[in-house]
Amino acid sequence: MNIKQISPSSFCCKDGQLYYLINTYPFKIFQFKNYQDLHNLNKNLGALKSFITPVDCPNYFSLELIFSTACNLACTYCYAREKKTGCYNMRPQNMDKTTIKKAIDFSLSQLINNLKKNKSDRGTFDLYFMGGEPLLNKKNLFFAMDYIMDQVKKIKEKFNLTIKVSPVISTNGILINEEVAVFFKKFKFSYVGVTIDGEKHDNYRKFPNGKGTLSEILKGIKFLIKNKVNLKILSVVPPGEVNKIDKILAFFDSLKILSNATRVSIVPRAPAINEMYRTCAIPQPYIKKILKKTKGNKFSKKERKIFAQKLLQITKEYNIDERDLKRKIIELVKMGGSLYHCPAALWKISISPDGSIYPCHQFVGIKKFYMGNILQNINPAQSSDYKKIEKMFKKRTVFKINKCKKCLFQTICPPLVDCPARSFLEENSFYKTPQYCEIYFPYIKQTFINFLNNL
């Protein structure tokens, strides 16, 4: 596909024998059979520019609960783990019922406000349970789901609003048993994410005593499969291992779990919080020395290219929608694109066990992104901390991000590809893109070409 940018939000494209004029916001595709027709339309682009109007808010809200800052494993590449202070630079602690209730109540009120603004009677509430290891707080996990379903029922009766709850959990799988699997099935979890890292799994994901975890994790996965729970298997690939990506799927297949997985993701290993962001507070002369030590945690240009090729290969071979990107891209095209790649601080918040609010789990514990505390008496959304961070993220539209300014996919690029958290943690900049961008770009491009060909 040949692509030429003709305005901040307009691109001319040629794919095969067809020409396209694509306006990226709102996302519209105009198809032409010859260049002359396209050229004539290009002479007057004034009308296209008038399409660019900000979206106030969608009919959803996402809440991430850092359900526990304790963990029963000691994985070598954990982005949240701190050797001295537990996860996210916090002492090991479980979230209590008061914090759970206040977090859910506040987030539901934000969703209701969005629905009222949009004059809609239907919305989606995404609820993520994260850690540490969230199943170390199992009793309160059960409480949280009972509580939110009860609140949603009351909202239906009081406001006549229908809210679909989509719960998700990221767990290492060690503590999954029959009771837990039945619970996931009962509340229709969108997926239960469990990490398995191929044949070298036990080298990376260990118990604190150094023992490997694969055999124990597989026991938990068997309970999920038995109860027909939506399983997402995820594999983290560190630099130096990209040539072995295709073997990871074969390994899943050999374990007889590939066919039972709802989703499969092969994820680039991201630098951990404690490797990158603290350099911002370190005197300039020492930064280069520290970054030199952590350089091995980023992929080289050659590795990123290989990674991209491997993703296309396994997607075709195993019919896998890598990280659910294909579905998200098509959804974004059909809804007209978005000014924001990530809902963080706008329509998503993350709350730690002590009630502290952050834009997302990757910012938890970083003072610069503190948004207040859910346990305060005032409405958190009215606090100066909350408004300051919300304003910061609202400014980060796709037309202000360095690489995105000139990209055809600027408004249909899914979350996680351009991740503001990873941009900050990896590049020490809010307006650059992380290494995910180069790795996933070929996949996004191929997905879009396939979409055009099927119009």
N, C-alpha and C positions, 0 to 999 in steps of 0.2 A: 504494500500500500504506500503510495506517494502522498505526503501530507505537506500542505503549505498554509501557514497562518496568515490571515488577512485582516484581522482585528483582534483585540484582546480576547474576544469570545467567539470568533468565527474562523473556520478552517475550510480550505478546499482539499478534497481528497480524490484520488483516482485508484480504483481497485478493479483490476481486469479491464473490461471495456466500458465500465460505468464511472460517472463522475458524481461527486456528492458535495453539497454545501452543508456544513454542520455548524449549527449554532449551539454553543455549549451550555448556555444558561438563559432561559430554560432549554433543555436539550432537545433540539429538533433536527431531523435529518431530511434534506431535500435531495432527491435523486434526479440525475439528468443523463441523457443518452449521448450528448456530445458537449465538447468544451465550450462552443459558442454560446449555447443556452446558459451555461453556468457563468460565463464571462459577462454576459449581458445583465444578469441578476446582480453580479458583484459590483456593478457600477453604482448601485444605490444600496448601501448597507445601513443607511440611517435608520430604517425601520427595524432592523434586527437589533440595534443597540437599545431600543426602547423596551425590549423584552426583559432586560436585566433589572429585576426587582428582588430585594432580599426576602427570604422565607422567614417568617416570625418564629414559628415553632411547629414541630410535627405532632402527630397524635400518639406519641409514645414518651416514655421516660425510662431510664435505666438506672438501677441502683446496684452498686457493687458493695457487698458486705465482706470486709476482711474479718471473717468469722473467728479466726484464731491467729495469733502471732506466734503460736507454738507449732512445732513440727516434729514428727517422729522419724524423719529421715535427715540425711546430711548430704544432699546431692552436690556434686562438685561445681556445677554451673548455675546454681540457683540465683536468680536475679534479685531475690528479696532477702536472702539469708545473710545475717551478720554473725560472725563467729563469737563475738563477745556479748552482743545484746539481743540475739534472737532475730526475728524477721522485721524488716522495714526499720531497723534501728530502734526497735521497741522491745521491752521485756515480754516474755511469753505470757499471753493473756487471752482468755476467751471472751467473746462478746456476750453481755448479759441481756436479760429480757427487756429491761427498761430501754437500753440503747437500741435494741431491735425494733421495739414498738415505735419509738420516736423517729427512727430512720425510715421505717415503712410509712408512717403517717405523713411525714413531711414530703416524701417522694410522691405519694399518692396525691397529695394536695397540689404538687407541681404539675402532675399529669392532668388533674381536673382543670386547672387553670388553662393548660394548653388546649384541652377539648373545648372549653368555653370560648376561647379566642377564635378557634376554628369552626365554632358552631357545629361540632361533631358529637355524636352520642356513643362513639366507639373508640377505644384506645387499647394500646398494648403496654404492659408493664414488664420490662425485662429485669429479672432478679438473679444476680450472680452471687454464689457463695464461694469465697476464695480464702486462701491462707498465705503462709503457714499451711496447715492441714485442717480444713474445715470440719472433718469428721471427728476431730478431737473434741468438738463441741456439739456432739450428736444430739443430746437432749434438747438443746436450744434450737437446733436445726429443725427438729420436728415441731417445736413450738412456733418457729417463724412461719412455716408453711400453713399451719392451722390459723395463725393470726391473720396473715395476709388474705387468705381465702374468705375469712369471716368479714374482714374490712371491705373487700370487694363486693360481697353480698349486700352489706349495708349501704354502700355507695349506689348500687343498683336500685335498692328500695327507696333511697332518699332523693337521688338526683336523676334516676332513670338512665344511668350511664352503664354501658357494658364494657368491662375491662378484662382483657385476656391476659392472664399471668403466664409468663414464659420463664420458668426457673431453669437455671444452669448451675452446675457445680464443677469445679476443677479440683480433683483429688488425686493423690498418688495411688489410690486403690487398695492400700494395705488393710484398711479397716472396713472394707465392704464385706458384709455378710448377708444372710438371707433376709434378716429384718430390714437392713438398709436398702437392699435391692427392691424389696416389696414397697418400701416408702417412696423410692424414686418412681416406681411404676404407678403408684396410687396418685401422685401429684403430677404425673405426665411431664417429667423433666424433659426439656427440649433436647438436652443431651447430658451425659455424664462424661466429662473429659478425663482420660487416664493416659499418662505418658509411658510409652515403651520405646526404648532407644536402640532397637536393632540388636544385632549379635553382641555388641559391646555395652549393652544396657548396664550390666553389673559394674562396669568400670566407672560409670557416671552417677548412677542412682543407688546410693548405699544407705544402710543403717548407720547410726553413729559409731557402732563398733567396727565398721569397715566391711561388713558382710553385704553381699549383693541382695537385691530385692525382687528380681524377676519372678521367681517361683511363687512368692507371696502375692505379688500383684496379679498373676494369672489366676490365682484362687478367687480373688475378688471379681475379676472379669467374668469368670464362669457363672457367678451368681447373677451378674447383670444379663448375660446371654440367656440363662435359664428363665429369668423373669421378663424377657423381651424388653429390656430397658434400652433406650436410645444411647448407644455407645459411640463415643468419639475417641479414636486412638490417635495419639499424637507422638511424633518423634522429633526430638531436638537434634539438629545437625551442627556440630561445632566446626570452625575453620579447620581445614586439613582433612575433612571426612567427606567432602562433596562428591568425590568419585564413587562413593559407595551408596549413594541415595537409592539407586534402583534395587540394591540388595535388601534394603529395609522392608520394602513391600513383599519381597520374596520371603523374608523372615516372618512377617505377619502371617503370610499364607501358610508357612510351615507350622505355625502355632495354631492354625485353624480358627483364627479370629477375624481375618480380613472380611470374609463373607457376612459376618454378623455385625460389622461396624456400620453405623449410620453415616459417620463422617470419618475421613482420614486426613490428617494434616502432616506435612513434612515442613518443619519450621526452622529457619535459620537461628542459630544460637545468638541471642542478643547480649551485649555487654551488661553486666550486672550493675545495679544502682551504686554499689559501693566501689565500683571500678572507675566510674566516669564522673558522676555529678559533683563529687567532692573536690574535684580539681578546680571548680569555679571559685572556691574559697581559699585556694592555696596561692601563695605569692608566685608571681609570674615566672621567676627563674627556675622554679621546681616543677612546673607543669610538664615541660617537655620530657623530663626524666621519668615522671610517673606515667605519662602517656606511652612512652617507649616500652615500659614494662607490660602495659595492657594492649599493645598493638596486636598481639597474637590473637586477641579475642574478636577482631574484625576480619571480615573476608577480604581477600585481595580482589582486584578487578577481574583477574582471570577466574578466580573461584566463583565470583558472582555470576559470570557468564556461564560457567559450567552448571551452576545451581539452576539457572533459568532454563537451560537446555534439558536438564534432568526432570524438572517439573513438567515441562511439556511432554516429555517422553512417558513418564509414569501416568500422567493424566490420560493420555491416549491409550496406553497399554491396559490400564486397570479401570478406565472410565471413572476416574475420581475427579470431583470438583474440588481442586486444591483450596483448602481453607474456606470452602463455600463461596469462593470469589465469583464464579460464573453466575450464580443465582443473584448475588448482590449487585453485580454490574448491570445485569438485565433489569433488575428492579429499579436501579437508579436511572437508567435510560427511560424507562416507562413513566417514572414520576417526574421527569424533567430535569434531573440532575440536582446537585446540592452545592451550596456555597461552602459547606464544611465537610471535610473528610471524616471527622470524628465528633461525636456529640459531647465529648468531655467538657464539663463545666457549664454546658448549655442545656443539654437534656440528659446528662449523666453525671452522677457523683459517686464517689467511693468513700466509705466510712470505716474507720478503724475501731477496734474494741473500746477505746477510750472516748469515742464519740467525735473525734476529729474528722472534718470533712475535707476531701481533696478532689480534684477533677477526675482522677482515675487511679487505679491501684498502683500504677507505675510511678505516680508522684507521691504516694503515701510516705510520710516521714520527712519530706523535703519542705522546709519552712517557707520557702519562696512561694509555694503553691497551697499554703494553708488557707482554707475557706471559712473557718469558724468551727463551732462545736454544736452537734445536734442536741446536746444536753443543756445548752443555754436556754434561758426562759424566753428570749426573743425569737421571732421567726428568723431562722438562719439566712433566708434569702434577702432579708432587709439589712443584714449586717454589712459593714464596710469591707470586711475581709472577703465575703462572698461576692459582693458587687465588683470589687477590684479584679478578682480572678475571672469572673464571668465576662467582664469587659475586655480583659486581655485575650481570652479565647475567641470572643466575638469579632475581634479585629483580624484574627488569623483566617481570612477567607482564602479560597483557592487562588484568587487573583493576586495575592500578596506573597505566596510561597515561591521561592526562587525558581525551582524546576517546573512547577505547575503552571506558571505564567504562560509558558510556551508549549504546553502539552494538550493534545486533542482530548485526552481523557480527564482533563482537569476537574470536571464536575461529576464524573461517574466512577472515579477511582475509589474503591471500597476502603473502609476503615482498616487499619493495621498496615496498609501499604505505605500511605503517608501518615505516620503516627506522630502527633506532636510530642508525645512523651519520649519516644525513641529519638526523635530529632534533637530534642534538648539534651538527652542523656548521651547520645553518641557524638553529636556535632557541636554541642554547647551553643546551639542556636535554635530559636523558635520558628525560624523561617527557612530552614533547610529541610531536606528530606533524608530519612534514614537509609541504611543499606538495603532495606526491604524494597525500595523503589526500583533499583536496577534489577533485583532478583525477580520481581513479579511483573515488571513491565511487559516482557514478551508474552506472558500468559494473558495479561489484560488485552494486549493488542490482538492476539489470535482469537480470543473470545469475541471481541468486537467485530473482527472480520467475519467470523462465522455467523454472527448476528445479522450483519449486513447482507450476507449471501442468502440468508433465509427470509429476508423481508418479502 
